[in-house]
Amino acid sequence: MASVNKVIIVGNLGRDPEMRTFPSGDQVANVTIATTDKWKDKQTGEMKEATEWHRVVFNGRLAEVVGQYLRKGSQVYVEGSLRTRKWTDQNGVEKYSTEIRADQMQMLGNRAAAPGAQPQGHDAPPPDNQGHPMDDDDLGPDGWPR
């Protein structure tokens, strides 16, 4: 039987992207995205909410777009898969970290009101790709979303 490893989240960045560039020139962007569930408690009638924080990793051209246009508070739609990394800390203790490896991303919200937004012009991103999630195939040869 086949298996599926697919994650879809819509949330807000908890801090500005953390960018890294490898000697090959490839970039990686690490972000934390908050998703919040809200519900009404059936017994008390009180509104409740719970926020979950997700570590998300963007690679390649998606990382460049994230680093250029997303800031703390930006709302984003992300599709990807779960990955668990094993590493050893300074004391020799093995640790595990689970994160989302993003395959697609869509910037949401009002561009003009977004944190760090730039005025429309040559350096500003084009319209939002007609509402479709952005992946590496949606980027033109000049690196701009199609």
N, CA, C and O of each residue as an XYZ file, in Angstrom:
584
protein
N       0.837     -1.180      0.000
C       0.000      0.000      0.000
C       0.880      1.241      0.000
O       1.876      1.297      0.722
N       0.524      2.227     -0.798
C       1.274      3.475     -0.879
C       1.070      4.303      0.380
O       0.094      4.120      1.107
N       1.987      5.198      0.623
C       1.857      6.093      1.774
C       1.918      7.540      1.288
O       2.366      7.819      0.176
N       1.458      8.449      2.141
C       1.421      9.867      1.797
C       2.043     10.667      2.931
O       1.734     10.445      4.102
N       2.911     11.588      2.582
C       3.513     12.504      3.539
C       3.267     13.906      2.997
O       4.091     14.440      2.255
N       2.140     14.503      3.364
C       1.724     15.803      2.826
C       1.236     16.680      3.962
O       0.451     16.245      4.805
N       1.708     17.922      3.979
C       1.323     18.893      4.994
C       0.866     20.154      4.287
O       1.509     20.603      3.339
N      -0.248     20.735      4.744
C      -0.715     22.028      4.258
C      -1.003     22.882      5.482
O      -1.763     22.481      6.364
N      -0.390     24.066      5.533
C      -0.668     24.985      6.631
C      -0.877     26.392      6.069
O      -0.322     26.753      5.031
N      -1.685     27.169      6.775
C      -1.850     28.594      6.508
C      -1.644     29.278      7.840
O      -2.361     29.001      8.802
N      -0.674     30.166      7.904
C      -0.388     30.831      9.164
C       0.476     32.054      8.966
O       0.666     32.530      7.848
N       1.000     32.557     10.083
C       1.794     33.779     10.075
C       3.205     33.505     10.572
O       3.407     32.724     11.503
N       4.187     34.162      9.936
C       5.569     34.008     10.355
C       5.757     34.598     11.748
O       5.272     35.691     12.039
N       6.464     33.867     12.603
C       6.713     34.321     13.957
C       7.929     35.212     14.068
O       8.095     35.913     15.065
N       8.787     35.195     13.054
C       9.972     36.056     13.017
C      10.418     36.165     11.562
O       9.932     35.428     10.704
N      11.330     37.072     11.288
C      11.863     37.205      9.939
C      12.569     35.914      9.539
O      13.091     35.205     10.399
N      12.591     35.601      8.242
C      13.271     34.379      7.787
C      14.756     34.388      8.154
O      15.415     35.426      8.121
N      15.256     33.221      8.500
C      16.678     33.037      8.774
C      17.287     32.450      7.504
O      16.960     31.327      7.121
N      18.164     33.198      6.857
C      18.716     32.802      5.568
C      20.128     32.242      5.717
O      20.918     32.707      6.539
N      20.424     31.224      4.894
C      21.783     30.681      4.793
C      22.101     30.462      3.318
O      21.233     30.079      2.534
N      23.353     30.710      2.953
C      23.797     30.473      1.590
C      24.961     29.490      1.641
O      25.903     29.669      2.413
N      24.888     28.449      0.811
C      25.937     27.441      0.751
C      27.012     27.870     -0.241
O      26.754     28.728     -1.084
N      28.222     27.290     -0.160
C      29.284     27.646     -1.105
C      28.854     27.485     -2.571
O      29.375     28.175     -3.447
N      27.918     26.587     -2.837
C      27.428     26.381     -4.202
C      26.547     27.539     -4.669
O      26.247     27.651     -5.858
N      26.131     28.403     -3.736
C      25.241     29.506     -4.069
C      23.792     29.212     -3.739
O      22.969     30.127     -3.726
N      23.456     27.942     -3.470
C      22.091     27.580     -3.098
C      21.739     28.218     -1.756
O      22.581     28.347     -0.868
N      20.464     28.614     -1.633
C      20.011     29.237     -0.398
C      18.988     28.367      0.310
O      18.273     27.579     -0.308
N      18.939     28.536      1.637
C      17.951     27.882      2.491
C      17.356     28.958      3.388
O      18.078     29.782      3.949
N      16.024     28.941      3.519
C      15.341     29.865      4.424
C      14.617     29.042      5.482
O      13.863     28.127      5.150
N      14.841     29.358      6.741
C      14.149     28.717      7.859
C      13.203     29.736      8.478
O      13.590     30.871      8.757
N      11.944     29.311      8.691
C      10.958     30.178      9.324
C      10.174     29.359     10.344
O      10.165     28.129     10.314
N       9.521     30.080     11.240
C       8.530     29.450     12.111
C       7.190     30.071     11.755
O       7.064     31.289     11.631
N       6.189     29.211     11.593
C       4.848     29.663     11.220
C       3.867     29.230     12.301
O       3.847     28.071     12.716
N       3.057     30.178     12.744
C       2.050     29.908     13.774
C       0.699     29.654     13.112
O       0.262     30.413     12.247
N       0.048     28.571     13.537
C      -1.341     28.315     13.156
C      -2.150     28.291     14.449
O      -1.706     27.737     15.455
N      -3.338     28.894     14.420
C      -4.141     29.005     15.636
C      -5.530     28.427     15.409
O      -6.222     28.800     14.462
N      -5.932     27.510     16.291
C      -7.290     26.956     16.289
C      -8.105     27.718     17.330
O      -7.631     27.977     18.436
N      -9.331     28.074     16.966
C     -10.237     28.760     17.898
C     -11.533     27.980     17.967
O     -12.041     27.513     16.947
N     -12.074     27.839     19.186
C     -13.326     27.125     19.371
C     -14.024     27.633     20.627
O     -13.432     28.303     21.473
N     -15.294     27.290     20.711
C     -16.093     27.667     21.880
C     -16.231     26.434     22.766
O     -16.682     25.380     22.317
N     -15.838     26.581     24.029
C     -15.943     25.481     24.986
C     -17.416     25.155     25.207
O     -18.199     26.037     25.561
N     -17.803     23.889     25.001
C     -19.213     23.490     25.096
C     -19.766     23.604     26.518
O     -20.951     23.884     26.701
N     -18.922     23.391     27.517
C     -19.402     23.424     28.891
C     -19.491     24.838     29.456
O     -20.449     25.167     30.155
N     -18.492     25.679     29.157
C     -18.471     27.016     29.755
C     -18.937     28.109     28.802
O     -19.281     29.207     29.240
N     -18.951     27.820     27.497
C     -19.314     28.826     26.508
C     -18.191     29.818     26.233
O     -18.351     30.755     25.451
N     -17.060     29.601     26.883
C     -15.914     30.491     26.748
C     -15.165     30.207     25.442
O     -15.030     29.052     25.038
N     -14.681     31.263     24.786
C     -13.868     31.093     23.583
C     -12.462     30.659     23.991
O     -11.858     31.225     24.903
N     -11.961     29.648     23.298
C     -10.621     29.117     23.573
C      -9.810     29.182     22.293
O     -10.361     29.248     21.194
N      -8.503     29.163     22.448
C      -7.633     29.090     21.279
C      -6.330     28.394     21.652
O      -5.882     28.445     22.797
N      -5.734     27.743     20.653
C      -4.452     27.064     20.837
C      -3.597     27.344     19.610
O      -4.040     27.165     18.475
N      -2.370     27.784     19.851
C      -1.452     28.085     18.763
C      -0.398     26.997     18.676
O       0.186     26.594     19.682
N      -0.164     26.531     17.465
C       0.864     25.524     17.182
C       1.946     26.193     16.343
O       1.638     26.921     15.399
N       3.206     25.953     16.680
C       4.329     26.529     15.936
C       4.950     25.451     15.066
O       5.190     24.333     15.520
N       5.210     25.800     13.803
C       5.768     24.862     12.827
C       7.095     25.403     12.305
O       7.200     26.574     11.939
N       8.101     24.539     12.277
C       9.373     24.894     11.637
C       9.239     24.542     10.171
O       8.840     23.428      9.832
N       9.572     25.487      9.290
C       9.443     25.267      7.856
C      10.760     25.620      7.178
O      11.376     26.639      7.489
N      11.187     24.763      6.244
C      12.424     24.959      5.504
C      12.094     25.120      4.024
O      11.407     24.285      3.436
N      12.591     26.203      3.431
C      12.454     26.462      1.993
C      13.836     26.346      1.364
O      14.818     26.832      1.925
N      13.916     25.705      0.201
C      15.187     25.541     -0.496
C      15.154     26.215     -1.855
O      14.083     26.475     -2.403
N      16.339     26.496     -2.398
C      16.470     26.982     -3.759
C      15.778     28.308     -3.986
O      15.870     29.225     -3.170
N      15.076     28.393     -5.117
C      14.427     29.642     -5.512
C      13.328     30.046     -4.537
O      13.134     31.236     -4.292
N      12.601     29.071     -3.973
C      11.582     29.418     -2.978
C      12.226     30.112     -1.771
O      11.647     31.038     -1.203
N      13.419     29.664     -1.387
C      14.126     30.299     -0.267
C      14.458     31.749     -0.594
O      14.339     32.623      0.264
N      14.872     32.006     -1.833
C      15.184     33.376     -2.239
C      13.948     34.268     -2.159
O      14.024     35.397     -1.676
N      12.811     33.761     -2.633
C      11.560     34.531     -2.597
C      11.160     34.803     -1.153
O      10.774     35.923     -0.817
N      11.247     33.787     -0.294
C      10.899     33.942      1.121
C      11.789     35.006      1.769
O      11.298     35.886      2.477
N      13.094     34.920      1.525
C      14.014     35.890      2.112
C      13.782     37.302      1.641
O      14.007     38.255      2.387
N      13.331     37.447      0.403
C      13.141     38.775     -0.160
C      11.809     39.411      0.247
O      11.751     40.617      0.484
N      10.745     38.618      0.330
C       9.421     39.204      0.471
C       8.682     38.919      1.782
O       7.729     39.632      2.098
N       9.079     37.917      2.546
C       8.346     37.615      3.774
C       9.057     38.188      4.989
O      10.286     38.208      5.061
N       8.262     38.650      5.937
C       8.768     39.199      7.193
C       7.891     38.703      8.330
O       6.840     38.104      8.100
N       8.327     38.954      9.550
C       7.539     38.592     10.723
C       6.121     39.115     10.552
O       5.920     40.284     10.221
N       5.125     38.236     10.781
C       3.729     38.611     10.658
C       3.128     38.308      9.302
O       1.904     38.284      9.175
N       3.952     38.072      8.269
C       3.418     37.770      6.936
C       2.570     36.511      6.983
O       2.932     35.528      7.629
N       1.429     36.553      6.287
C       0.579     35.368      6.205
C       0.965     34.585      4.964
O       1.197     35.167      3.904
N       1.035     33.258      5.094
C       1.519     32.424      4.005
C       0.813     31.070      3.995
O       0.468     30.518      5.040
N       0.609     30.553      2.784
C       0.091     29.195      2.559
C       1.290     28.350      2.165
O       2.056     28.738      1.283
N       1.466     27.190      2.812
C       2.609     26.325      2.535
C       2.142     24.889      2.353
O       1.336     24.386      3.136
N       2.649     24.237      1.322
C       2.486     22.800      1.129
C       3.864     22.184      1.177
O       4.831     22.758      0.676
N       3.951     21.003      1.788
C       5.228     20.323      1.854
C       5.083     18.955      2.482
O       4.004     18.361      2.482
N       6.195     18.465      3.019
C       6.206     17.154      3.667
C       6.997     17.246      4.964
O       7.846     18.121      5.133
N       6.700     16.324      5.877
C       7.403     16.299      7.156
C       8.746     15.610      7.004
O       8.867     14.592      6.323
N       9.746     16.176      7.646
C      11.085     15.587      7.688
C      11.561     15.632      9.135
O      11.364     16.628      9.832
N      12.180     14.558      9.575
C      12.767     14.522     10.914
C      14.274     14.370     10.771
O      14.762     13.441     10.127
N      14.997     15.293     11.377
C      16.461     15.262     11.342
C      16.988     14.804     12.699
O      16.433     15.144     13.744
N      18.054     14.037     12.664
C      18.733     13.588     13.878
C      20.064     14.333     13.946
O      20.789     14.415     12.955
N      20.381     14.880     15.131
C      21.638     15.586     15.301
C      22.149     15.401     16.714
O      21.411     14.956     17.593
N      23.398     15.736     16.935
C      24.030     15.580     18.244
C      24.378     16.956     18.790
O      25.011     17.764     18.110
N      23.955     17.219     20.037
C      24.234     18.528     20.624
C      25.658     18.592     21.157
O      26.424     17.641     21.004
N      26.017     19.715     21.784
C      27.376     19.940     22.275
C      27.799     18.930     23.336
O      28.989     18.670     23.514
N      26.810     18.355     24.046
C      27.110     17.389     25.104
C      27.104     15.955     24.600
O      27.213     15.020     25.393
N      26.977     15.771     23.288
C      26.973     14.428     22.720
C      25.627     13.720     22.792
O      25.548     12.520     22.532
N      24.564     14.448     23.143
C      23.233     13.864     23.258
C      22.545     13.929     21.898
O      22.512     14.982     21.261
N      21.992     12.788     21.455
C      21.270     12.760     20.189
C      19.921     13.445     20.336
O      19.176     13.183     21.280
N      19.616     14.326     19.392
C      18.360     15.066     19.405
C      17.666     14.873     18.055
O      18.291     14.514     17.057
N      16.358     15.123     18.059
C      15.568     15.015     16.839
C      14.789     16.314     16.647
O      14.349     16.936     17.615
N      14.627     16.710     15.401
C      13.868     17.900     15.074
C      12.993     17.590     13.867
O      13.489     17.144     12.833
N      11.685     17.827     13.999
C      10.758     17.601     12.891
C      10.370     18.942     12.304
O      10.028     19.876     13.029
N      10.428     19.030     10.976
C      10.121     20.270     10.276
C       9.377     19.972      8.986
O       9.319     18.829      8.534
N       8.816     21.003      8.409
C       8.134     20.888      7.125
C       9.107     21.317      6.040
O       9.662     22.414      6.095
N       9.313     20.455      5.054
C      10.111     20.814      3.878
C       9.128     21.321      2.835
O       8.358     20.545      2.269
N       9.154     22.622      2.582
C       8.166     23.258      1.714
C       8.426     22.940      0.242
O       9.554     23.035     -0.242
N       7.348     22.558     -0.459
C       7.397     22.336     -1.904
C       6.726     23.482     -2.649
O       7.113     23.816     -3.769
N       5.711     24.087     -2.018
C       4.952     25.175     -2.628
C       4.669     26.230     -1.576
O       4.577     25.936     -0.384
N       4.530     27.473     -2.044
C       4.266     28.577     -1.128
C       3.435     29.618     -1.853
O       3.617     29.857     -3.047
N       2.513     30.237     -1.113
C       1.720     31.344     -1.650
C       1.677     32.442     -0.610
O       1.270     32.207      0.528
N       2.091     33.633     -0.987
C       2.000     34.777     -0.086
C       0.544     35.219     -0.027
O      -0.104     35.362     -1.064
N       0.025     35.438      1.180
C      -1.367     35.821      1.375
C      -1.437     37.199      2.012
O      -0.416     37.784      2.373
N      -2.641     37.703      2.142
C      -2.829     38.983      2.817
C      -2.629     40.142      1.870
O      -2.312     39.964      0.694
N      -2.819     41.324      2.403
C      -2.699     42.554      1.647
C      -1.230     42.915      1.495
O      -0.547     43.179      2.484
N      -0.747     42.927      0.270
C       0.667     43.205      0.006
C       1.072     44.577      0.546
O       2.154     44.712      1.119
N       0.228     45.595      0.376
C       0.576     46.942      0.828
C       0.674     47.022      2.340
O       1.435     47.828      2.875
N      -0.099     46.185      3.036
C      -0.094     46.225      4.497
C       0.880     45.224      5.097
O       1.055     45.187      6.315
N       1.516     44.410      4.260
C       2.425     43.378      4.767
C       3.665     44.006      5.380
O       4.150     45.029      4.896
N       4.182     43.398      6.448
C       5.400     43.907      7.055
C       6.526     43.912      6.029
O       6.714     42.922      5.322
N       7.271     44.997      5.936
C       8.388     45.075      5.006
C       7.963     45.221      3.560
O       8.782     45.031      2.661
N       6.706     45.553      3.309
C       6.209     45.649      1.933
C       6.899     46.783      1.204
O       7.231     47.816      1.784
N       7.104     46.562     -0.085
C       7.713     47.565     -0.928
C       6.631     48.152     -1.816
O       5.645     47.476     -2.112
N       6.793     49.398     -2.249
C       5.818     49.957     -3.180
C       5.884     49.227     -4.507
O       6.937     48.711     -4.882
N       4.761     49.179     -5.225
C       4.745     48.528     -6.531
C       5.702     49.269     -7.449
O       5.685     50.498     -7.511
N       6.523     48.537     -8.149
C       7.498     49.104     -9.063
C       8.425     48.016     -9.522
O       8.092     46.834     -9.425
N       9.576     48.385    -10.017
C      10.498     47.391    -10.569
C      10.958     46.367     -9.531
O      11.097     45.187     -9.853
N      11.194     46.798     -8.294
C      11.703     45.887     -7.265
C      10.609     45.150     -6.513
O      10.914     44.296     -5.681
N       9.357     45.449     -6.776
C       8.252     44.786     -6.081
C       7.844     43.540     -6.850
O       7.984     43.494     -8.072
N       7.336     42.518     -6.143
C       6.920     41.293     -6.828
C       5.699     41.554     -7.696
O       4.930     42.477     -7.425
N       5.514     40.753     -8.733
C       4.337     40.907     -9.578
C       3.087     40.423     -8.865
O       3.182     39.919     -7.745
N       1.915     40.561     -9.479
C       0.681     40.084     -8.848
C       0.808     38.644     -8.375
O       1.710     37.921     -8.796
N      -0.093     38.236     -7.505
C       0.066     37.021     -6.717
C      -0.170     35.711     -7.464
O      -0.733     34.783     -6.883
N       0.231     35.598     -8.708
C       0.207     34.320     -9.429
C      -1.206     33.771     -9.553
O      -1.398     32.556     -9.529
N      -2.186     34.637     -9.683
C      -3.591     34.269     -9.875
C      -4.105     33.331     -8.786
O      -4.972     32.498     -9.049
N      -3.587     33.456     -7.582
C      -4.093     32.688     -6.454
C      -3.616     31.256     -6.382
O      -4.062     30.502     -5.518
N      -2.720     30.865     -7.266
C      -2.219     29.494     -7.236
C      -0.959     29.417     -6.387
O      -0.175     30.366     -6.367
N      -0.744     28.296     -5.680
C       0.482     28.156     -4.901
C       1.699     28.245     -5.812
O       1.660     27.795     -6.957
N       2.769     28.824     -5.303
C       3.978     29.005     -6.081
C       4.964     27.883     -5.759
O       5.182     27.565     -4.589
N       5.556     27.286     -6.783
C       6.653     26.355     -6.593
C       7.740     26.714     -7.581
O       7.589     27.682     -8.326
N       8.843     25.959     -7.614
C       9.970     26.300     -8.472
C       9.585     26.347     -9.947
O      10.207     27.089    -10.708
N       8.580     25.579    -10.378
C       8.157     25.575    -11.772
C       7.428     26.860    -12.152
O       7.284     27.159    -13.338
N       6.963     27.630    -11.153
C       6.223     28.857    -11.422
C       7.131     30.069    -11.553
O       6.652     31.189    -11.734
N       8.439     29.854    -11.463
C       9.370     30.963    -11.539
C       9.970     31.036    -12.937
O      10.390     30.020    -13.492
N      10.009     32.224    -13.499
C      10.559     32.415    -14.835
C      12.077     32.406    -14.819
O      12.683     32.308    -13.751
N      12.709     32.509    -16.000
C      14.168     32.485    -16.078
C      14.815     33.657    -15.380
O      15.987     33.591    -15.008
N      14.052     34.749    -15.194
C      14.592     35.904    -14.491
C      14.417     35.798    -12.980
O      14.815     36.699    -12.242
N      13.812     34.676    -12.509
C      13.643     34.463    -11.078
C      12.365     35.048    -10.497
O      12.095     34.865     -9.310
N      11.570     35.749    -11.307
C      10.323     36.317    -10.838
C       9.212     35.310    -11.031
O       9.244     34.534    -11.986
N       8.223     35.303    -10.140
C       7.071     34.425    -10.352
C       6.400     34.760    -11.675
O       6.303     35.925    -12.063
N       5.933     33.710    -12.368
C       5.245     33.924    -13.655
C       3.844     34.391    -13.431
O       3.110     34.625    -14.391
